[in-house]
């Protein structure tokens, strides 16, 4: 995919799969996300295996894919290190960096209502490597 196609694809999908490394090996979980400002923004329970894994080792691989038949398969893999943005857990204290991503996330998943449940926190992945594929382009 071209960079513009990657942006459009990530803007159009709803669920990603996040791979972390835990003490016993790989751990993969589905999450909602928002692609905003060249970064993948994830909200995660601050008391989860994923969160504990990422505090220990912030390296992550994330896959977003689509398609049912072989000739329809397409996707993006993003690799890099996540960083925590804002307080943990998120209670709603003003964090200017989060204004855009939180609203974009809320627009996508909650009808525009930004909520803070005191259990989730934000992670930002600025990809160090992006790999994409689109089998629809194969003759």
N, CA, C and O atoms as a MOPAC input file, in Angstrom:
PM7 MOZYME 1SCF
protein

 N      0.84600 1    -1.18200 1     0.00000 1
 C      0.00000 1     0.00000 1     0.00000 1
 C      0.89000 1     1.24400 1     0.00000 1
 O      1.99900 1     1.23100 1     0.53400 1
 N      0.39800 1     2.28400 1    -0.59100 1
 C      1.09000 1     3.56800 1    -0.52100 1
 C      0.84900 1     4.16800 1     0.86900 1
 O     -0.04600 1     3.71700 1     1.58300 1
 N      1.63300 1     5.17700 1     1.26300 1
 C      1.36600 1     5.82100 1     2.55700 1
 C     -0.06100 1     6.35500 1     2.68200 1
 O     -0.66500 1     6.24100 1     3.74800 1
 N     -0.60700 1     6.93200 1     1.61900 1
 C     -1.99200 1     7.42100 1     1.66700 1
 C     -2.97600 1     6.27000 1     1.83400 1
 O     -3.96700 1     6.40200 1     2.55300 1
 N     -2.71400 1     5.13900 1     1.17600 1
 C     -3.58000 1     3.97000 1     1.32100 1
 C     -3.50800 1     3.40600 1     2.73400 1
 O     -4.52300 1     2.98200 1     3.28600 1
 N     -2.31400 1     3.39700 1     3.32100 1
 C     -2.16500 1     2.94400 1     4.71100 1
 C     -2.98000 1     3.84300 1     5.63500 1
 O     -3.70600 1     3.34800 1     6.49700 1
 N     -2.86700 1     5.16100 1     5.46400 1
 C     -3.63400 1     6.09600 1     6.29700 1
 C     -5.13700 1     5.84300 1     6.16400 1
 O     -5.85300 1     5.78300 1     7.16400 1
 N     -5.60500 1     5.69700 1     4.93200 1
 C     -7.03800 1     5.47000 1     4.69800 1
 C     -7.48600 1     4.13900 1     5.28800 1
 O     -8.55900 1     4.05000 1     5.88400 1
 N     -6.67100 1     3.11500 1     5.12300 1
 C     -7.01500 1     1.79600 1     5.66100 1
 C     -7.13000 1     1.85100 1     7.18100 1
 O     -8.11800 1     1.38500 1     7.74700 1
 N     -6.12100 1     2.42000 1     7.84300 1
 C     -6.14100 1     2.49100 1     9.30600 1
 C     -7.28200 1     3.36700 1     9.80600 1
 O     -7.84400 1     3.10400 1    10.87000 1
 N     -7.62900 1     4.40300 1     9.05300 1
 C     -8.74500 1     5.26500 1     9.44600 1
 C    -10.08300 1     4.54300 1     9.30600 1
 O    -11.05600 1     4.91300 1     9.96400 1
 N    -10.14100 1     3.52200 1     8.46000 1
 C    -11.39700 1     2.83800 1     8.20500 1
 C    -11.64200 1     1.57800 1     9.00600 1
 O    -12.76000 1     1.06400 1     9.01200 1
 N    -10.63400 1     1.07000 1     9.67800 1
 C    -10.77900 1    -0.17600 1    10.43600 1
 C    -11.04900 1     0.13000 1    11.90600 1
 O    -10.75200 1     1.22300 1    12.38800 1
 N    -11.61600 1    -0.85300 1    12.61500 1
 C    -12.00900 1    -0.63400 1    14.01000 1
 C    -11.22400 1    -1.43700 1    15.03700 1
 O    -11.11700 1    -1.01100 1    16.18700 1
 N    -10.67600 1    -2.57800 1    14.65900 1
 C    -10.05200 1    -3.44500 1    15.65200 1
 C     -8.64200 1    -3.82000 1    15.20400 1
 O     -8.40300 1    -4.14200 1    14.04000 1
 N     -7.72700 1    -3.76900 1    16.14900 1
 C     -6.36300 1    -4.21400 1    15.88300 1
 C     -6.03800 1    -5.35900 1    16.83700 1
 O     -6.76200 1    -5.60400 1    17.80200 1
 N     -4.95600 1    -6.04600 1    16.55500 1
 C     -4.44500 1    -7.08200 1    17.44800 1
 C     -3.05600 1    -6.64600 1    17.90700 1
 O     -2.16700 1    -6.38800 1    17.09500 1
 N     -2.89300 1    -6.57000 1    19.22000 1
 C     -1.66600 1    -6.06100 1    19.82800 1
 C     -0.87800 1    -7.23100 1    20.40300 1
 O     -1.38600 1    -7.99000 1    21.22900 1
 N      0.36900 1    -7.36800 1    19.95600 1
 C      1.24400 1    -8.43100 1    20.44700 1
 C      2.30000 1    -7.83100 1    21.37200 1
 O      3.04800 1    -6.93000 1    20.99100 1
 N      2.33900 1    -8.35600 1    22.59800 1
 C      3.33400 1    -7.95200 1    23.58900 1
 C      4.15200 1    -9.18100 1    23.96800 1
 O      3.81400 1   -10.30800 1    23.60700 1
 N      5.22600 1    -8.94200 1    24.69900 1
 C      6.04400 1   -10.04600 1    25.17900 1
 C      5.93500 1   -10.11400 1    26.69400 1
 O      6.33500 1    -9.19200 1    27.40400 1
 N      5.38900 1   -11.21600 1    27.17300 1
 C      5.23900 1   -11.41900 1    28.60500 1
 C      6.31900 1   -12.33800 1    29.13000 1
 O      7.14900 1   -12.82400 1    28.36200 1
 N      6.31800 1   -12.58200 1    30.42700 1
 C      7.32900 1   -13.44300 1    31.01700 1
 C      7.27300 1   -14.87700 1    30.48400 1
 O      8.27700 1   -15.58900 1    30.51000 1
 N      6.10400 1   -15.29700 1    30.00400 1
 C      5.95600 1   -16.65200 1    29.48100 1
 C      5.89100 1   -16.69400 1    27.96200 1
 O      5.58500 1   -17.73800 1    27.38600 1
 N      6.17900 1   -15.56100 1    27.29900 1
 C      6.16300 1   -15.53400 1    25.84400 1
 C      5.16900 1   -14.53900 1    25.29700 1
 O      4.74100 1   -13.63200 1    26.01100 1
 N      4.79200 1   -14.69700 1    24.02400 1
 C      3.90000 1   -13.73100 1    23.37600 1
 C      2.50200 1   -13.71900 1    23.98200 1
 O      2.00100 1   -14.72800 1    24.47800 1
 N      1.89800 1   -12.54300 1    23.92300 1
 C      0.52600 1   -12.32700 1    24.39200 1
 C     -0.14400 1   -11.43300 1    23.35200 1
 O      0.35900 1   -10.34400 1    23.07600 1
 N     -1.26500 1   -11.86000 1    22.76700 1
 C     -1.94900 1   -11.09100 1    21.72000 1
 C     -3.37700 1   -10.81500 1    22.15700 1
 O     -4.08900 1   -11.71500 1    22.60000 1
 N     -3.79200 1    -9.54600 1    22.02400 1
 C     -5.14800 1    -9.16500 1    22.39800 1
 C     -5.73500 1    -8.18900 1    21.37800 1
 O     -5.01300 1    -7.36500 1    20.81600 1
 N     -7.04600 1    -8.28500 1    21.14200 1
 C     -7.69800 1    -7.31000 1    20.26200 1
 C     -8.02000 1    -6.03800 1    21.04000 1
 O     -8.37300 1    -6.07900 1    22.21900 1
 N     -7.88900 1    -4.91800 1    20.35600 1
 C     -8.21700 1    -3.62300 1    20.96300 1
 C     -8.81900 1    -2.70800 1    19.91100 1
 O     -8.56500 1    -2.86400 1    18.71700 1
 N     -9.60900 1    -1.76500 1    20.35900 1
 C    -10.00400 1    -0.65600 1    19.50500 1
 C     -8.85200 1     0.32900 1    19.48300 1
 O     -8.03500 1     0.36400 1    20.40300 1
 N     -8.78900 1     1.12300 1    18.43600 1
 C     -7.68200 1     2.05900 1    18.26400 1
 C     -8.14000 1     3.25200 1    17.44500 1
 O     -9.23000 1     3.25400 1    16.87400 1
 N     -7.29400 1     4.25500 1    17.40100 1
 C     -7.48500 1     5.36000 1    16.46700 1
 C     -6.11600 1     5.71100 1    15.88800 1
 O     -5.12000 1     5.77700 1    16.60900 1
 N     -6.08700 1     5.93200 1    14.58800 1
 C     -4.87900 1     6.37600 1    13.87200 1
 C     -4.99200 1     7.88400 1    13.78100 1
 O     -5.88600 1     8.40100 1    13.11200 1
 N     -4.09600 1     8.59500 1    14.44600 1
 C     -4.21900 1    10.04800 1    14.54800 1
 C     -2.83100 1    10.67300 1    14.56000 1
 O     -1.99800 1    10.33300 1    15.39900 1
 N     -2.58900 1    11.57300 1    13.64100 1
 C     -1.31400 1    12.28800 1    13.62500 1
 C     -0.11200 1    11.39900 1    13.39900 1
 O      0.95600 1    11.65500 1    13.95600 1
 N     -0.26000 1    10.36400 1    12.59700 1
 C      0.86100 1     9.46700 1    12.31400 1
 C      1.20400 1     8.51400 1    13.43800 1
 O      2.27600 1     7.90900 1    13.44400 1
 N      0.29300 1     8.37900 1    14.39200 1
 C      0.50800 1     7.46500 1    15.52100 1
 C     -0.73400 1     6.61500 1    15.72600 1
 O     -1.84900 1     7.02900 1    15.40800 1
 N     -0.52400 1     5.43200 1    16.25900 1
 C     -1.62000 1     4.55300 1    16.64600 1
 C     -1.85700 1     4.76900 1    18.12800 1
 O     -0.95100 1     4.58600 1    18.94200 1
 N     -3.07800 1     5.16100 1    18.48100 1
 C     -3.45200 1     5.43800 1    19.86200 1
 C     -4.31600 1     4.29300 1    20.36300 1
 O     -5.30200 1     3.92500 1    19.72500 1
 N     -3.94600 1     3.73700 1    21.49600 1
 C     -4.63300 1     2.60500 1    22.10800 1
 C     -5.04000 1     2.99000 1    23.51700 1
 O     -4.28700 1     3.65500 1    24.22900 1
 N     -6.21800 1     2.57700 1    23.91600 1
 C     -6.61300 1     2.73000 1    25.30800 1
 C     -6.66200 1     1.32300 1    25.89700 1
 O     -7.26000 1     0.41400 1    25.32200 1
 N     -6.02900 1     1.16300 1    27.04100 1
 C     -5.87800 1    -0.16000 1    27.63100 1
 C     -6.20700 1    -0.12000 1    29.11200 1
 O     -5.95000 1     0.87100 1    29.79500 1
 N     -6.78100 1    -1.21700 1    29.59700 1
 C     -6.92700 1    -1.34800 1    31.04300 1
 C     -5.53900 1    -1.25400 1    31.67300 1
 O     -4.60400 1    -1.93100 1    31.24500 1
 N     -5.42100 1    -0.41400 1    32.68600 1
 C     -4.12700 1    -0.23500 1    33.33500 1
 C     -3.78500 1    -1.41100 1    34.25200 1
 O     -2.64800 1    -1.53400 1    34.70700 1
 N     -4.75600 1    -2.26300 1    34.51900 1
 C     -4.50700 1    -3.47300 1    35.30200 1
 C     -4.82600 1    -4.67000 1    34.41400 1
 O     -5.85300 1    -5.33000 1    34.57100 1
 N     -3.91600 1    -4.93100 1    33.47800 1
 C     -4.09600 1    -6.04500 1    32.54400 1
 C     -2.74400 1    -6.66800 1    32.25400 1
 O     -1.70100 1    -6.06900 1    32.51600 1
 N     -2.77100 1    -7.85400 1    31.71900 1
 C     -1.52200 1    -8.51400 1    31.32100 1
 C     -0.80100 1    -7.68300 1    30.27000 1
 O      0.41800 1    -7.52600 1    30.32700 1
 N     -1.55300 1    -7.15000 1    29.31100 1
 C     -0.96900 1    -6.32500 1    28.24700 1
 C     -0.22300 1    -5.14300 1    28.85200 1
 O      0.90900 1    -4.85500 1    28.46100 1
 N     -0.85500 1    -4.45600 1    29.80800 1
 C     -0.24100 1    -3.27400 1    30.42400 1
 C      1.03600 1    -3.66500 1    31.16600 1
 O      2.06500 1    -3.00200 1    31.03100 1
 N      0.96700 1    -4.73600 1    31.94300 1
 C      2.15400 1    -5.20100 1    32.67400 1
 C      3.27700 1    -5.56000 1    31.70000 1
 O      4.44100 1    -5.23600 1    31.93800 1
 N      2.91800 1    -6.23200 1    30.60000 1
 C      3.92500 1    -6.58700 1    29.59200 1
 C      4.59000 1    -5.33600 1    29.03400 1
 O      5.81300 1    -5.28700 1    28.90100 1
 N      3.79200 1    -4.33100 1    28.70800 1
 C      4.33100 1    -3.13100 1    28.06500 1
 C      5.13500 1    -2.25900 1    29.01800 1
 O      6.03900 1    -1.54500 1    28.58400 1
 N      4.82800 1    -2.30300 1    30.28900 1
 C      5.65900 1    -1.57500 1    31.25300 1
 C      7.02800 1    -2.22800 1    31.36200 1
 O      8.04100 1    -1.54700 1    31.52200 1
 N      7.05200 1    -3.53400 1    31.27400 1
 C      8.30100 1    -4.29400 1    31.35800 1
 C      9.10700 1    -4.17600 1    30.06500 1
 O     10.33100 1    -4.05400 1    30.10100 1
 N      8.42200 1    -4.21200 1    28.93200 1
 C      9.07000 1    -4.18300 1    27.62300 1
 C      8.13300 1    -3.46100 1    26.65900 1
 O      7.14900 1    -4.05200 1    26.21400 1
 N      8.41000 1    -2.20300 1    26.32400 1
 C      7.47300 1    -1.41400 1    25.52100 1
 C      7.43800 1    -1.76400 1    24.02900 1
 O      6.70100 1    -1.14100 1    23.26500 1
 N      8.22400 1    -2.74700 1    23.61700 1
 C      8.18900 1    -3.14400 1    22.20600 1
 C      6.87100 1    -3.83800 1    21.90000 1
 O      6.37400 1    -4.64100 1    22.69000 1
 N      6.31200 1    -3.51200 1    20.73200 1
 C      5.00000 1    -4.03300 1    20.37400 1
 C      4.91700 1    -4.22300 1    18.86500 1
 O      5.57600 1    -3.52700 1    18.09300 1
 N      4.09700 1    -5.17700 1    18.47100 1
 C      3.69400 1    -5.32900 1    17.07700 1
 C      2.17600 1    -5.29700 1    17.06500 1
 O      1.52200 1    -5.91900 1    17.90300 1
 N      1.62200 1    -4.56600 1    16.10600 1
 C      0.17100 1    -4.41900 1    15.99500 1
 C     -0.22200 1    -4.74100 1    14.56000 1
 O      0.40100 1    -4.25500 1    13.61600 1
 N     -1.25700 1    -5.56000 1    14.39700 1
 C     -1.76400 1    -5.89300 1    13.07000 1
 C     -3.21300 1    -5.43400 1    12.96200 1
 O     -4.02800 1    -5.65500 1    13.85700 1
 N     -3.50300 1    -4.79100 1    11.84000 1
 C     -4.86900 1    -4.42900 1    11.46500 1
 C     -5.07200 1    -5.05900 1    10.09500 1
 O     -4.30100 1    -4.79300 1     9.17300 1
 N     -6.09800 1    -5.89000 1     9.94800 1
 C     -6.30100 1    -6.55400 1     8.66400 1
 C     -7.77700 1    -6.65100 1     8.32400 1
 O     -8.64800 1    -6.45100 1     9.17000 1
 N     -8.03200 1    -6.96400 1     7.06200 1
 C     -9.40800 1    -7.07100 1     6.56700 1
 C     -9.42500 1    -8.02500 1     5.38500 1
 O     -8.38700 1    -8.33600 1     4.80000 1
 N    -10.62100 1    -8.48100 1     5.04900 1
 C    -10.82700 1    -9.35300 1     3.90100 1
 C    -11.22000 1   -10.74200 1     4.33300 1
 O    -10.78600 1   -11.22600 1     5.37800 1
 N    -12.05200 1   -11.39000 1     3.51900 1
 C    -12.48400 1   -12.75300 1     3.79900 1
 C    -11.84400 1   -13.74200 1     2.83400 1
 O    -11.19200 1   -14.69500 1     3.26100 1
 N    -12.02400 1   -13.52300 1     1.55200 1
 C    -11.42400 1   -14.41200 1     0.55800 1
 C     -9.95200 1   -14.05100 1     0.36800 1
 O     -9.55500 1   -12.91300 1     0.61800 1
 N     -9.15400 1   -15.00200 1    -0.06600 1
 C     -7.71400 1   -14.80600 1    -0.22100 1
 C     -7.40300 1   -13.54900 1    -1.04500 1
 O     -6.53200 1   -12.76300 1    -0.67100 1
 N     -8.10000 1   -13.36500 1    -2.14200 1
 C     -7.84300 1   -12.23200 1    -3.01900 1
 C     -8.29000 1   -10.89400 1    -2.47000 1
 O     -8.06400 1    -9.86100 1    -3.10000 1
 N     -8.92900 1   -10.89300 1    -1.29100 1
 C     -9.38300 1    -9.65600 1    -0.64800 1
 C     -8.50500 1    -9.24800 1     0.52700 1
 O     -8.66800 1    -8.15700 1     1.07100 1
 N     -7.57000 1   -10.11700 1     0.92500 1
 C     -6.79300 1    -9.86000 1     2.14000 1
 C     -5.92900 1    -8.61400 1     1.99100 1
 O     -5.27200 1    -8.40600 1     0.97100 1
 N     -5.95000 1    -7.79800 1     3.03100 1
 C     -5.11000 1    -6.60600 1     3.08100 1
 C     -4.88600 1    -6.25800 1     4.54400 1
 O     -5.68200 1    -6.62400 1     5.40800 1
 N     -3.81900 1    -5.56300 1     4.80900 1
 C     -3.54900 1    -5.21500 1     6.18900 1
 C     -2.30000 1    -4.40000 1     6.36900 1
 O     -1.56500 1    -4.10900 1     5.42500 1
 N     -2.08300 1    -4.03800 1     7.62500 1
 C     -0.93000 1    -3.23300 1     8.01900 1
 C     -0.39100 1    -3.78900 1     9.32500 1
 O     -1.14500 1    -4.06800 1    10.25800 1
 N      0.92500 1    -3.94600 1     9.37700 1
 C      1.60300 1    -4.28100 1    10.63500 1
 C      2.44100 1    -3.07100 1    11.03100 1
 O      3.18600 1    -2.51900 1    10.22200 1
 N      2.30200 1    -2.67200 1    12.29900 1
 C      3.07200 1    -1.54900 1    12.83400 1
 C      3.94700 1    -2.08100 1    13.96300 1
 O      3.48000 1    -2.82400 1    14.82700 1
 N      5.20700 1    -1.70000 1    13.94800 1
 C      6.14000 1    -2.12700 1    15.00100 1
 C      6.81500 1    -0.91200 1    15.61000 1
 O      7.05600 1     0.09200 1    14.93900 1
 N      7.11200 1    -1.02700 1    16.88900 1
 C      7.81000 1     0.05300 1    17.56800 1
 C      7.68400 1    -0.09100 1    19.07200 1
 O      7.49200 1    -1.18900 1    19.59600 1
 N      7.79300 1     1.02700 1    19.75000 1
 C      7.68900 1     1.06700 1    21.20700 1
 C      6.53800 1     1.99000 1    21.58900 1
 O      6.40800 1     3.09600 1    21.06400 1
 N      5.71700 1     1.51800 1    22.50200 1
 C      4.62700 1     2.36500 1    22.98300 1
 C      5.12500 1     3.25400 1    24.10500 1
 O      6.09500 1     2.94100 1    24.79500 1
 N      4.43500 1     4.36900 1    24.26900 1
 C      4.69400 1     5.23700 1    25.41200 1
 C      3.36400 1     5.58400 1    26.04900 1
 O      2.35500 1     5.73400 1    25.36000 1
 N      3.36500 1     5.71000 1    27.35300 1
 C      2.17600 1     6.08300 1    28.10000 1
 C      1.98600 1     7.59400 1    27.95500 1
 O      2.94100 1     8.36100 1    28.07800 1
 N      0.74700 1     8.01100 1    27.69400 1
 C      0.43300 1     9.43600 1    27.58500 1
 C     -0.67800 1     9.75000 1    28.58500 1
 O     -1.73800 1     9.12500 1    28.55800 1
 N     -0.43400 1    10.71100 1    29.45800 1
 C     -1.43100 1    11.09400 1    30.46000 1
 C     -1.31000 1    10.26500 1    31.71600 1
 O     -0.40000 1     9.45000 1    31.87100 1
 N     -2.26400 1    10.49900 1    32.61500 1
 C     -2.20000 1     9.80300 1    33.89600 1
 C     -2.66800 1     8.35900 1    33.76800 1
 O     -3.38100 1     7.99500 1    32.83200 1
 N     -2.24800 1     7.55200 1    34.73200 1
 C     -2.60000 1     6.12900 1    34.75000 1
 C     -3.24100 1     5.84500 1    36.10700 1
 O     -2.59300 1     5.99500 1    37.14200 1
 N     -4.51000 1     5.43500 1    36.10600 1
 C     -5.44000 1     5.39800 1    34.98100 1
 C     -5.94300 1     6.79400 1    34.64800 1
 O     -5.77600 1     7.73100 1    35.42900 1
 N     -6.56000 1     6.92000 1    33.47900 1
 C     -7.04200 1     8.21100 1    32.98100 1
 C     -8.31500 1     8.60600 1    33.71500 1
 O     -9.30600 1     7.87600 1    33.71100 1
 N     -8.26600 1     9.79200 1    34.35200 1
 C     -9.42500 1    10.28100 1    35.08900 1
 C     -9.99800 1    11.54900 1    34.47900 1
 O    -11.05000 1    12.02200 1    34.90900 1
 N     -9.32700 1    12.09800 1    33.49500 1
 C     -9.85200 1    13.27600 1    32.82400 1
 C     -9.06900 1    14.53900 1    33.05500 1
 O     -9.48300 1    15.61000 1    32.61000 1
 N     -7.92600 1    14.44400 1    33.75100 1
 C     -7.08100 1    15.62200 1    33.89400 1
 C     -6.70400 1    16.11300 1    32.50000 1
 O     -6.44500 1    15.29700 1    31.61500 1
 N     -6.66700 1    17.43400 1    32.28500 1
 C     -6.33000 1    17.94700 1    30.95300 1
 C     -4.93200 1    17.51400 1    30.50400 1
 O     -3.94700 1    17.70000 1    31.21800 1
 N     -4.87500 1    16.93600 1    29.31300 1
 C     -3.61200 1    16.55600 1    28.67800 1
 C     -3.74300 1    16.98200 1    27.21400 1
 O     -4.35900 1    16.27000 1    26.42000 1
 N     -3.17000 1    18.13600 1    26.84400 1
 C     -3.35900 1    18.64600 1    25.48600 1
 C     -3.03800 1    17.62000 1    24.39300 1
 O     -3.71700 1    17.58700 1    23.36700 1
 N     -2.02800 1    16.79400 1    24.59400 1
 C     -1.67500 1    15.76700 1    23.60500 1
 C     -2.82900 1    14.81700 1    23.31300 1
 O     -2.91000 1    14.26000 1    22.21800 1
 N     -3.71900 1    14.62800 1    24.28000 1
 C     -4.80600 1    13.66800 1    24.13400 1
 C     -6.08300 1    14.26300 1    23.54400 1
 O     -6.99800 1    13.51900 1    23.19200 1
 N     -6.16100 1    15.58300 1    23.43100 1
 C     -7.40100 1    16.20000 1    22.94800 1
 C     -7.85400 1    15.60700 1    21.61800 1
 O     -9.00400 1    15.18100 1    21.50300 1
 N     -6.99300 1    15.56900 1    20.62300 1
 C     -7.35800 1    15.04600 1    19.31000 1
 C     -7.62700 1    13.55600 1    19.30900 1
 O     -8.68000 1    13.13000 1    18.83500 1
 N     -6.70200 1    12.73600 1    19.82800 1
 C     -6.93100 1    11.28800 1    19.82000 1
 C     -8.14600 1    10.85200 1    20.63000 1
 O     -8.89000 1     9.97300 1    20.19500 1
 N     -8.36100 1    11.45100 1    21.80000 1
 C     -9.52200 1    11.05400 1    22.61000 1
 C    -10.82600 1    11.37100 1    21.90000 1
 O    -11.75800 1    10.56800 1    21.91700 1
 N    -10.89400 1    12.55100 1    21.27000 1
 C    -12.12800 1    12.90600 1    20.57800 1
 C    -12.32500 1    12.02900 1    19.34500 1
 O    -13.44700 1    11.61100 1    19.05700 1
 N    -11.24600 1    11.74500 1    18.61600 1
 C    -11.34600 1    10.87200 1    17.44300 1
 C    -11.81100 1     9.47300 1    17.85800 1
 O    -12.63100 1     8.85600 1    17.17700 1
 N    -11.28400 1     8.98300 1    18.97300 1
 C    -11.68700 1     7.67800 1    19.50400 1
 C    -13.16600 1     7.70500 1    19.88900 1
 O    -13.91700 1     6.78900 1    19.55600 1
 N    -13.57500 1     8.75500 1    20.58600 1
 C    -14.97100 1     8.88000 1    21.01300 1
 C    -15.90200 1     8.99300 1    19.81300 1
 O    -16.98100 1     8.40000 1    19.81100 1
 N    -15.50100 1     9.74000 1    18.80300 1
 C    -16.32800 1     9.86900 1    17.59500 1
 C    -16.51800 1     8.51200 1    16.93100 1
 O    -17.59300 1     8.21000 1    16.41400 1
 N    -15.48400 1     7.70800 1    16.94700 1
 C    -15.51600 1     6.41500 1    16.27400 1
 C    -16.30500 1     5.36400 1    17.04600 1
 O    -17.03200 1     4.57400 1    16.44300 1
 N    -16.17200 1     5.34300 1    18.37300 1
 C    -16.70600 1     4.22100 1    19.15900 1
 C    -17.84100 1     4.55800 1    20.11800 1
 O    -18.62100 1     3.67100 1    20.46500 1
 N    -17.95900 1     5.80100 1    20.55500 1
 C    -18.94400 1     6.10000 1    21.59900 1
 C    -19.89400 1     7.23900 1    21.22400 1
 O    -20.44100 1     7.91100 1    22.09800 1
 N    -20.08300 1     7.44700 1    19.94500 1
 C    -21.00400 1     8.49700 1    19.52600 1
 C    -20.55100 1     9.89300 1    19.88800 1
 O    -21.37000 1    10.80700 1    19.98000 1
 N    -19.24800 1    10.07300 1    20.09600 1
 C    -18.68700 1    11.39300 1    20.36800 1
 C    -18.50400 1    11.74400 1    21.82800 1
 O    -17.91500 1    12.77700 1    22.14600 1
 N    -18.99900 1    10.90000 1    22.72300 1
 C    -18.88500 1    11.18900 1    24.15800 1
 C    -17.54800 1    10.68900 1    24.70100 1
 O    -17.28400 1     9.48700 1    24.71700 1
 N    -16.70900 1    11.62300 1    25.14400 1
 C    -15.42700 1    11.25800 1    25.74800 1
 C    -15.68500 1    10.85800 1    27.19100 1
 O    -16.29000 1    11.61000 1    27.95400 1
 N    -15.22000 1     9.66300 1    27.56500 1
 C    -15.42100 1     9.19900 1    28.93100 1
 C    -14.11700 1     8.76500 1    29.57000 1
 O    -13.18400 1     8.33500 1    28.89200 1
 N    -14.06800 1     8.88500 1    30.87500 1
 C    -12.89700 1     8.45900 1    31.64500 1
 C    -13.40500 1     7.61000 1    32.80000 1
 O    -14.05900 1     8.11500 1    33.71200 1
 N    -13.10400 1     6.32600 1    32.75500 1
 C    -13.65400 1     5.41600 1    33.76400 1
 C    -12.70400 1     5.14400 1    34.92500 1
 O    -13.04300 1     4.38700 1    35.83500 1
 N    -11.52200 1     5.75100 1    34.90500 1
 C    -10.58000 1     5.53500 1    35.99800 1
 C     -9.94500 1     4.15100 1    35.97900 1
 O     -9.32300 1     3.74000 1    36.95900 1
 N    -10.09900 1     3.41900 1    34.85400 1
 C     -9.49200 1     2.08800 1    34.73800 1
 C     -8.57600 1     1.97900 1    33.51700 1
 O     -7.68600 1     1.13000 1    33.47800 1
 N     -8.79300 1     2.82900 1    32.53500 1
 C     -8.03600 1     2.77400 1    31.29100 1
 C     -6.98700 1     3.88900 1    31.24200 1
 O     -7.09800 1     4.89300 1    31.94500 1
 N     -5.98100 1     3.69300 1    30.40900 1
 C     -4.96300 1     4.71400 1    30.17000 1
 C     -4.57700 1     4.65100 1    28.68800 1
 O     -4.87700 1     3.67700 1    27.99700 1
 N     -3.91900 1     5.68600 1    28.22400 1
 C     -3.57800 1     5.81000 1    26.81100 1
 C     -2.14300 1     5.40300 1    26.51600 1
 O     -1.21800 1     5.68600 1    27.27800 1
 N     -1.99400 1     4.73300 1    25.39000 1
 C     -0.68300 1     4.36000 1    24.85300 1
 C     -0.58200 1     4.92000 1    23.44600 1
 O     -1.55200 1     4.89600 1    22.68900 1
 N      0.58900 1     5.42200 1    23.09800 1
 C      0.83500 1     5.91800 1    21.74800 1
 C      1.96400 1     5.10800 1    21.11900 1
 O      3.02000 1     4.91000 1    21.71900 1
 N      1.71800 1     4.65000 1    19.90900 1
 C      2.73800 1     3.95900 1    19.12100 1
 C      3.04100 1     4.81000 1    17.90200 1
 O      2.20900 1     4.94200 1    17.00500 1
 N      4.23500 1     5.38700 1    17.87300 1
 C      4.73000 1     6.03000 1    16.66000 1
 C      5.56200 1     4.95400 1    15.97700 1
 O      6.66500 1     4.64300 1    16.42600 1
 N      5.04000 1     4.38500 1    14.89100 1
 C      5.69200 1     3.20300 1    14.30300 1
 C      7.11800 1     3.47300 1    13.83700 1
 O      7.41200 1     4.48600 1    13.20300 1
 N      7.99100 1     2.52900 1    14.17600 1
 C      9.34900 1     2.55800 1    13.64600 1
 C      9.40800 1     1.81600 1    12.32000 1
 O     10.28800 1     2.06300 1    11.49500 1
 N      8.45400 1     0.89800 1    12.12500 1
 C      8.38700 1     0.14400 1    10.88400 1
 C      6.92300 1    -0.13300 1    10.56700 1
 O      6.15000 1    -0.53200 1    11.43800 1
 N      6.55400 1     0.08600 1     9.30800 1
 C      5.20600 1    -0.22400 1     8.83500 1
 C      5.33100 1    -1.14000 1     7.63500 1
 O      6.04000 1    -0.83900 1     6.67400 1
 N      4.63000 1    -2.26900 1     7.70200 1
 C      4.56700 1    -3.21500 1     6.59400 1
 C      3.10200 1    -3.34600 1     6.20100 1
 O      2.23000 1    -3.47900 1     7.06000 1
 N      2.83800 1    -3.30800 1     4.90200 1
 C      1.44700 1    -3.42700 1     4.46100 1
 C      1.34700 1    -4.40700 1     3.30700 1
 O      2.33500 1    -4.71300 1     2.63800 1
 N      0.12000 1    -4.89500 1     3.08600 1
 C     -0.14300 1    -5.79100 1     1.96700 1
 C     -1.56900 1    -5.57700 1     1.49900 1
 O     -2.44000 1    -5.18200 1     2.27400 1
 N     -1.79500 1    -5.84200 1     0.21800 1
 C     -3.13400 1    -5.73500 1    -0.35900 1
 C     -3.21600 1    -6.72700 1    -1.50100 1
 O     -2.78900 1    -6.44000 1    -2.61900 1
 N     -3.76700 1    -7.89900 1    -1.21200 1
 C     -3.85500 1    -8.97000 1    -2.21300 1
 C     -4.81300 1    -8.62600 1    -3.34100 1
 O     -4.80400 1    -9.28900 1    -4.37800 1
 N     -5.64300 1    -7.59900 1    -3.16000 1
 C     -6.53300 1    -7.17600 1    -4.22700 1
 C     -5.73400 1    -6.64700 1    -5.42700 1
 O     -6.24500 1    -6.59600 1    -6.54600 1
 N     -4.48600 1    -6.25700 1    -5.18300 1
 C     -3.63600 1    -5.72000 1    -6.25900 1
 C     -2.91200 1    -6.81800 1    -7.03500 1
 O     -2.27800 1    -6.54600 1    -8.05400 1
 N     -3.00600 1    -8.04300 1    -6.55800 1
 C     -2.35500 1    -9.15900 1    -7.24800 1
 C     -3.21200 1    -9.55700 1    -8.44000 1
 O     -4.41400 1    -9.78600 1    -8.30400 1
 N     -2.58100 1    -9.63900 1    -9.61600 1
 C     -3.30000 1    -9.98400 1   -10.83600 1
 C     -3.94200 1   -11.28100 1   -10.71500 1
 O     -4.59600 1   -11.73600 1   -11.65300 1

